[in-house]
């Protein structure tokens, strides 16, 4: 009941209390009327209250596509606010609506209906500008969180943010965590037009005093080449930059990252081998980090056919095998030597034998020991080296377009379901940092709508019930308003609040004309049936009565509903707009009098106070419909005191 309170702060607190009480079932119950009521009052709420309402929308399933688009239009002004929380909550609401109403593979909807991906792209395109503005104008803490959201949206819809790549350039005054986030995002904004500028920017950051920043810059540059997003010639250009970094002897972390990057590029694109071959033996002498050293050794094995001194460079490492502490370096040395043996057997045979002896006796790494034993037995038992070569070379070949360790599609899909939560910041699922018993289930409601789109709307026009009700807001109610007459089973309790004690019913009319119209006092009509019957009668056949004078506008919809229900005219739905009240009413004659249905759209204007009626009779005797409609109008005028 308090959700209809005139004070928005009361409504806000009710939302939080209901969510807390019903946390085990996903939060407060939602239906179409509740959402329309809250959304049409959203301009009355404080920023805190707006966030409470916006958090409900992802759990709401729109009744149809039109309602989904209208909710988006209603929330669009929120994107212009300076409150980052409201903007991000609106983004999540938009994405959830796009997911709910978008066309999916296998749907039997019209071919022109937008798909989920198309709607998501439109949403991201719309929110791009306000999000980028907030990132640039907020505090460092706020900017960091917004960058995380931007990163997630870029993954969802690649290419949308590409034209804003300069907004993600690192500033000298940016804190470290902001710089790191921007550099990671820059790599995702590369395309043939933007890649040259982005690669040049990243190249300037490689030698930064911040070691981690330099490493991330190299990795981001590498990702552009791995994804081949820079266009023709980008892979070779980036490879040459990485080769130049191998000679930065005074910056060990950069040379190590460059070596690791080149190893990944060769696995993906073998055409760059001639570009990177020359400096490899030289780089092996001064790279000390295990990851970088292992990468250079791997590259010597891959590119050794074109490097004269490759076997001799590896032989020096084999001679110092006992001084190697890292197992990854030993494993890379074993794989590179075996690989090089197949291309240059006379030079490698003896040093491979020494290496296999040492590796099979090495118990520091089980993987290394087993791999060495496998190579030894395979080479010893193969009468033809081509057999062993085919087995070992195929095991090293890469045919996939993406490395397994890079495939995080499942995590990204899970994070989109948790958008606007800490999951995005932590980049992990909620169960990783929240106890299972404290996780609130995500339940989307309602399962049914009183005006569901199951029945198609015929003859779209100004009187189309779907068009009219989608724009209506449920009345807030007034403390002085008369309580409605308790409805029969057919009346829909739209807000789910129940009904108060019945108000005194006005005395029934006694005129002969009204007595001749006998309406059912107990009538049941579903929203789907209502819409189907309304759409079956063209607007051109509806009876329109305009300008019935009223002494004053009703204080609330409850007063009108209570008065009409006493005369067996029931309400399907009602709403209040700034300048008018809207009612969707229905009634039916007794079967003995013809059983005609009357579907009524009533609009009560506030200024000047007047009543407009649109009536569609369905069924009964066509020759008597006009007379019965006139009687129904008199009955409504009498019920509302207009006679």
Residue pairs with C-beta under 8 A, 6 or more apart in sequence:
1 497
1 498
2 10
2 11
2 14
3 11
3 14
3 15
3 34
3 37
3 38
3 495
3 497
4 11
4 37
4 475
4 476
4 477
4 495
4 497
5 11
5 14
5 476
6 476
6 477
6 478
6 479
8 41
8 44
8 45
8 46
8 49
9 46
9 49
11 38
11 41
11 45
11 49
12 45
12 46
12 48
12 49
12 52
15 28
15 38
15 52
15 53
15 56
16 52
18 27
18 28
18 29
19 27
19 28
21 28
22 28
22 29
23 440
24 441
25 441
25 443
26 59
26 440
26 441
26 442
26 443
26 445
27 56
27 59
27 440
27 443
28 56
29 445
29 496
30 56
30 59
30 60
30 445
30 446
31 445
31 446
31 449
31 450
31 494
31 495
31 496
32 63
32 67
32 446
32 449
32 450
32 451
32 494
33 450
33 474
33 494
33 495
33 496
33 573
34 495
34 496
35 56
35 57
35 60
35 71
36 472
36 473
36 474
36 575
37 473
37 474
37 476
37 495
38 53
38 56
39 53
39 71
39 74
39 75
39 473
40 74
40 472
40 473
40 474
41 473
41 476
42 50
42 53
42 74
42 75
42 78
45 52
45 53
47 81
47 83
47 85
47 86
50 78
50 83
50 86
50 89
51 85
51 86
51 89
54 75
54 78
54 86
54 89
54 90
54 92
54 93
55 89
57 71
57 75
57 92
57 93
57 96
57 97
58 92
58 93
58 96
58 442
58 444
59 442
59 443
59 444
59 445
60 444
60 445
60 446
61 100
61 444
61 445
61 446
61 447
62 68
62 71
62 97
62 100
62 101
63 449
63 451
63 452
63 453
64 101
64 452
64 453
64 466
65 101
65 113
65 453
66 466
66 467
66 470
67 466
67 470
68 97
68 98
68 100
68 101
69 101
70 470
70 471
71 93
71 97
72 94
72 97
75 90
75 93
75 94
76 126
78 86
78 87
78 90
79 87
79 90
79 126
79 127
79 130
80 130
81 87
82 134
84 134
84 138
84 142
84 145
84 146
87 127
87 130
87 131
87 134
88 146
88 149
88 420
89 420
90 127
91 123
91 127
91 131
91 149
91 153
91 419
91 420
92 419
92 420
94 123
94 126
94 127
95 120
95 123
95 156
95 416
95 419
98 116
98 119
98 120
98 122
98 123
99 116
99 120
100 444
101 119
102 114
102 115
102 116
102 117
102 118
102 119
102 120
103 109
103 113
103 114
103 115
103 116
104 115
104 116
107 113
114 122
120 156
120 157
121 157
121 160
124 153
124 156
124 157
124 160
124 161
125 160
127 153
128 160
128 161
128 164
131 146
131 149
131 150
131 153
132 150
132 161
132 164
132 167
134 142
134 146
135 143
135 146
135 147
135 150
135 167
136 143
136 167
138 146
140 174
140 175
140 177
140 178
143 178
144 177
144 178
144 181
145 424
145 425
147 178
147 181
147 182
147 185
148 181
148 424
148 425
148 427
149 419
149 420
149 424
150 161
150 185
151 181
151 184
151 185
151 188
152 412
152 415
152 416
152 419
152 424
153 160
153 161
154 160
154 161
154 185
154 188
154 189
155 188
155 412
156 412
156 416
158 188
159 191
161 189
162 189
162 190
162 191
162 193
162 194
163 194
164 189
165 186
165 189
165 190
165 194
165 197
165 198
166 197
168 182
168 185
168 186
168 189
169 182
169 186
169 201
170 179
170 182
170 183
170 201
170 205
174 182
176 210
176 212
176 213
179 210
179 213
180 212
180 213
180 216
183 202
183 205
183 213
183 216
183 217
183 220
184 216
184 220
186 198
186 201
186 202
186 220
187 198
187 202
187 219
187 220
187 221
187 223
187 224
188 223
189 198
190 198
190 199
190 224
190 227
190 229
190 230
191 229
191 230
191 231
192 230
192 231
192 232
192 234
193 231
195 224
195 229
195 230
195 231
195 234
196 230
198 224
199 221
199 224
199 230
199 234
199 237
199 238
199 241
202 217
202 218
202 220
202 221
203 217
203 221
203 241
205 213
205 214
205 217
206 214
206 217
206 218
206 221
206 245
206 254
207 214
207 248
207 251
207 254
208 214
208 217
211 253
214 251
214 253
214 254
214 257
215 253
215 254
215 257
218 242
218 245
218 254
218 257
218 258
218 261
219 257
219 261
221 238
221 241
221 242
221 261
222 238
222 242
222 261
222 264
222 265
224 230
224 234
224 238
225 234
225 235
225 238
225 239
225 265
225 269
226 264
226 265
226 268
228 234
228 235
230 237
230 238
235 265
235 269
235 272
236 272
236 275
238 265
239 262
239 265
239 272
239 275
239 276
240 275
242 258
242 261
242 262
242 265
242 276
243 258
243 262
243 275
243 276
243 278
243 279
245 254
245 255
245 257
245 258
246 255
246 258
246 259
246 262
246 279
246 280
246 282
246 283
246 287
247 255
247 279
247 282
247 283
248 254
248 255
248 258
249 255
249 286
252 287
252 288
252 289
252 292
253 289
255 283
255 286
255 287
255 292
256 287
256 288
256 289
256 291
256 292
256 293
256 295
257 292
258 292
259 283
259 287
259 291
259 292
259 293
259 295
259 296
259 299
260 291
260 292
260 295
262 276
262 295
262 299
263 295
263 298
263 299
264 403
265 272
265 276
266 272
266 273
266 276
266 299
266 302
266 303
267 398
267 403
268 398
270 302
273 302
273 303
273 306
274 306
276 299
276 303
277 303
277 306
277 307
278 307
280 296
280 299
280 300
280 303
280 307
280 310
280 313
281 300
281 307
281 309
281 310
281 313
283 296
284 293
284 296
284 297
284 300
284 313
284 317
287 293
287 296
290 326
290 328
290 329
291 328
293 326
293 329
293 332
294 326
294 328
294 329
294 331
294 332
295 332
297 314
297 317
297 329
297 332
297 333
297 336
298 332
298 335
298 336
300 307
300 310
300 313
300 314
300 336
300 340
301 310
301 314
301 332
301 335
301 336
301 337
301 338
301 339
301 340
302 336
302 339
303 310
304 310
304 311
304 314
304 336
304 339
304 340
304 343
304 344
305 343
305 344
310 340
310 344
311 340
311 344
311 347
311 348
311 351
314 333
314 336
314 337
314 340
314 348
314 351
315 351
317 324
317 333
318 333
318 337
318 351
318 354
318 355
318 358
321 330
321 333
321 355
321 358
322 358
324 330
324 333
327 364
327 365
327 367
327 368
330 359
330 362
330 365
330 368
331 365
331 367
331 368
331 371
333 355
334 355
334 356
334 359
334 368
334 371
334 372
334 375
335 371
335 396
337 348
337 351
337 352
337 355
338 352
338 375
338 392
339 392
339 393
339 396
340 348
341 348
341 349
341 352
342 385
342 388
342 389
342 392
342 393
345 385
355 372
356 372
356 375
356 376
359 368
359 369
359 371
359 372
360 369
360 372
360 373
360 376
362 368
362 369
362 372
363 369
375 392
378 388
378 391
378 392
379 385
379 388
382 388
411 427
411 428
411 429
414 423
414 429
415 423
415 424
415 427
415 429
417 442
418 424
418 429
418 430
421 430
422 433
423 429
423 430
426 432
426 433
430 439
431 439
449 527
450 492
450 494
450 526
450 527
450 572
450 573
451 465
451 466
451 469
451 527
451 528
451 530
451 531
451 573
452 527
452 528
453 466
454 528
455 528
455 529
455 531
455 532
455 535
456 535
457 464
457 465
457 466
457 531
457 535
458 535
458 536
458 538
459 535
459 538
459 539
460 467
461 539
462 539
463 539
463 542
463 601
463 614
464 535
465 530
465 531
465 534
465 535
465 584
465 601
466 531
468 582
468 584
468 601
469 573
469 575
469 582
469 584
471 577
472 573
472 574
472 575
472 576
472 577
472 582
473 575
473 576
473 577
474 494
474 495
474 557
474 574
474 575
474 576
475 556
475 557
475 558
475 574
475 575
475 576
475 581
476 556
476 576
477 556
477 558
478 555
478 556
480 555
481 555
481 556
481 558
481 559
482 503
482 558
482 559
482 562
483 499
483 500
483 501
483 502
483 503
483 558
483 562
484 499
484 500
484 502
484 503
484 558
484 559
484 561
484 562
484 565
485 502
485 503
485 505
485 561
485 562
485 565
485 566
486 499
486 501
486 502
487 493
487 499
487 565
487 570
487 571
488 521
488 522
488 523
488 524
488 570
489 522
489 524
490 522
490 523
490 524
490 525
490 570
491 565
491 570
491 571
492 527
492 571
492 572
492 573
493 499
494 573
494 574
502 562
503 562
505 562
505 566
506 563
506 566
506 639
508 566
508 567
509 515
509 567
509 634
509 635
509 638
511 634
511 638
513 631
513 634
514 631
514 634
514 635
514 638
516 631
517 589
517 593
517 628
517 631
517 632
517 635
518 589
518 590
518 592
518 593
519 567
519 568
519 569
519 587
519 588
519 589
519 590
519 635
520 568
520 587
520 588
520 589
520 590
521 568
523 568
523 570
523 586
523 587
523 588
525 570
525 572
525 586
525 588
527 572
527 573
530 572
530 584
530 586
530 599
533 597
533 599
533 616
533 618
534 599
534 616
536 618
537 599
537 616
537 617
537 618
541 616
542 614
542 615
542 616
543 613
543 614
543 615
543 616
543 617
543 626
543 629
544 612
544 613
544 614
544 615
545 612
545 613
545 614
545 615
545 633
546 610
546 612
546 613
547 610
547 612
548 610
548 611
548 612
548 613
548 637
548 642
549 609
549 610
549 611
549 642
550 604
550 609
550 610
550 611
550 640
550 642
551 609
551 641
552 609
553 581
553 604
553 605
553 606
553 607
553 609
554 560
554 581
554 604
556 576
557 571
557 574
557 575
557 576
557 581
557 583
560 574
560 581
560 583
560 602
560 604
560 640
561 571
561 574
561 583
563 639
563 640
563 641
564 570
564 571
564 585
564 636
564 639
564 640
565 571
566 639
567 635
567 636
567 638
567 639
568 587
569 585
569 586
569 587
569 598
569 600
569 635
569 636
569 639
570 585
570 586
570 587
571 583
571 584
571 585
572 584
572 585
572 586
573 583
573 584
574 581
574 582
574 583
574 584
575 581
575 582
576 582
579 605
579 606
579 607
580 603
580 604
580 605
580 606
581 603
581 604
581 606
582 601
582 602
582 603
582 604
583 600
583 601
583 602
583 603
583 604
584 599
584 600
584 601
584 602
585 598
585 599
585 600
585 601
585 602
586 597
586 598
586 599
586 600
587 597
587 598
587 600
587 632
588 595
588 596
588 597
588 598
589 595
589 596
589 598
589 620
589 628
594 619
594 620
594 621
594 624
594 628
595 619
595 620
596 617
596 618
596 619
596 620
596 621
596 625
596 628
597 617
597 618
597 619
597 620
598 615
598 616
598 617
598 618
598 628
598 629
598 632
599 615
599 616
599 617
599 618
600 613
600 614
600 615
600 616
600 632
600 636
601 613
601 614
601 615
602 611
602 612
602 613
602 614
602 636
603 611
603 612
604 610
604 611
605 611
605 612
611 640
611 642
613 633
613 636
615 629
615 632
615 633
617 625
617 628
617 629
620 628
634 643
636 642
637 643
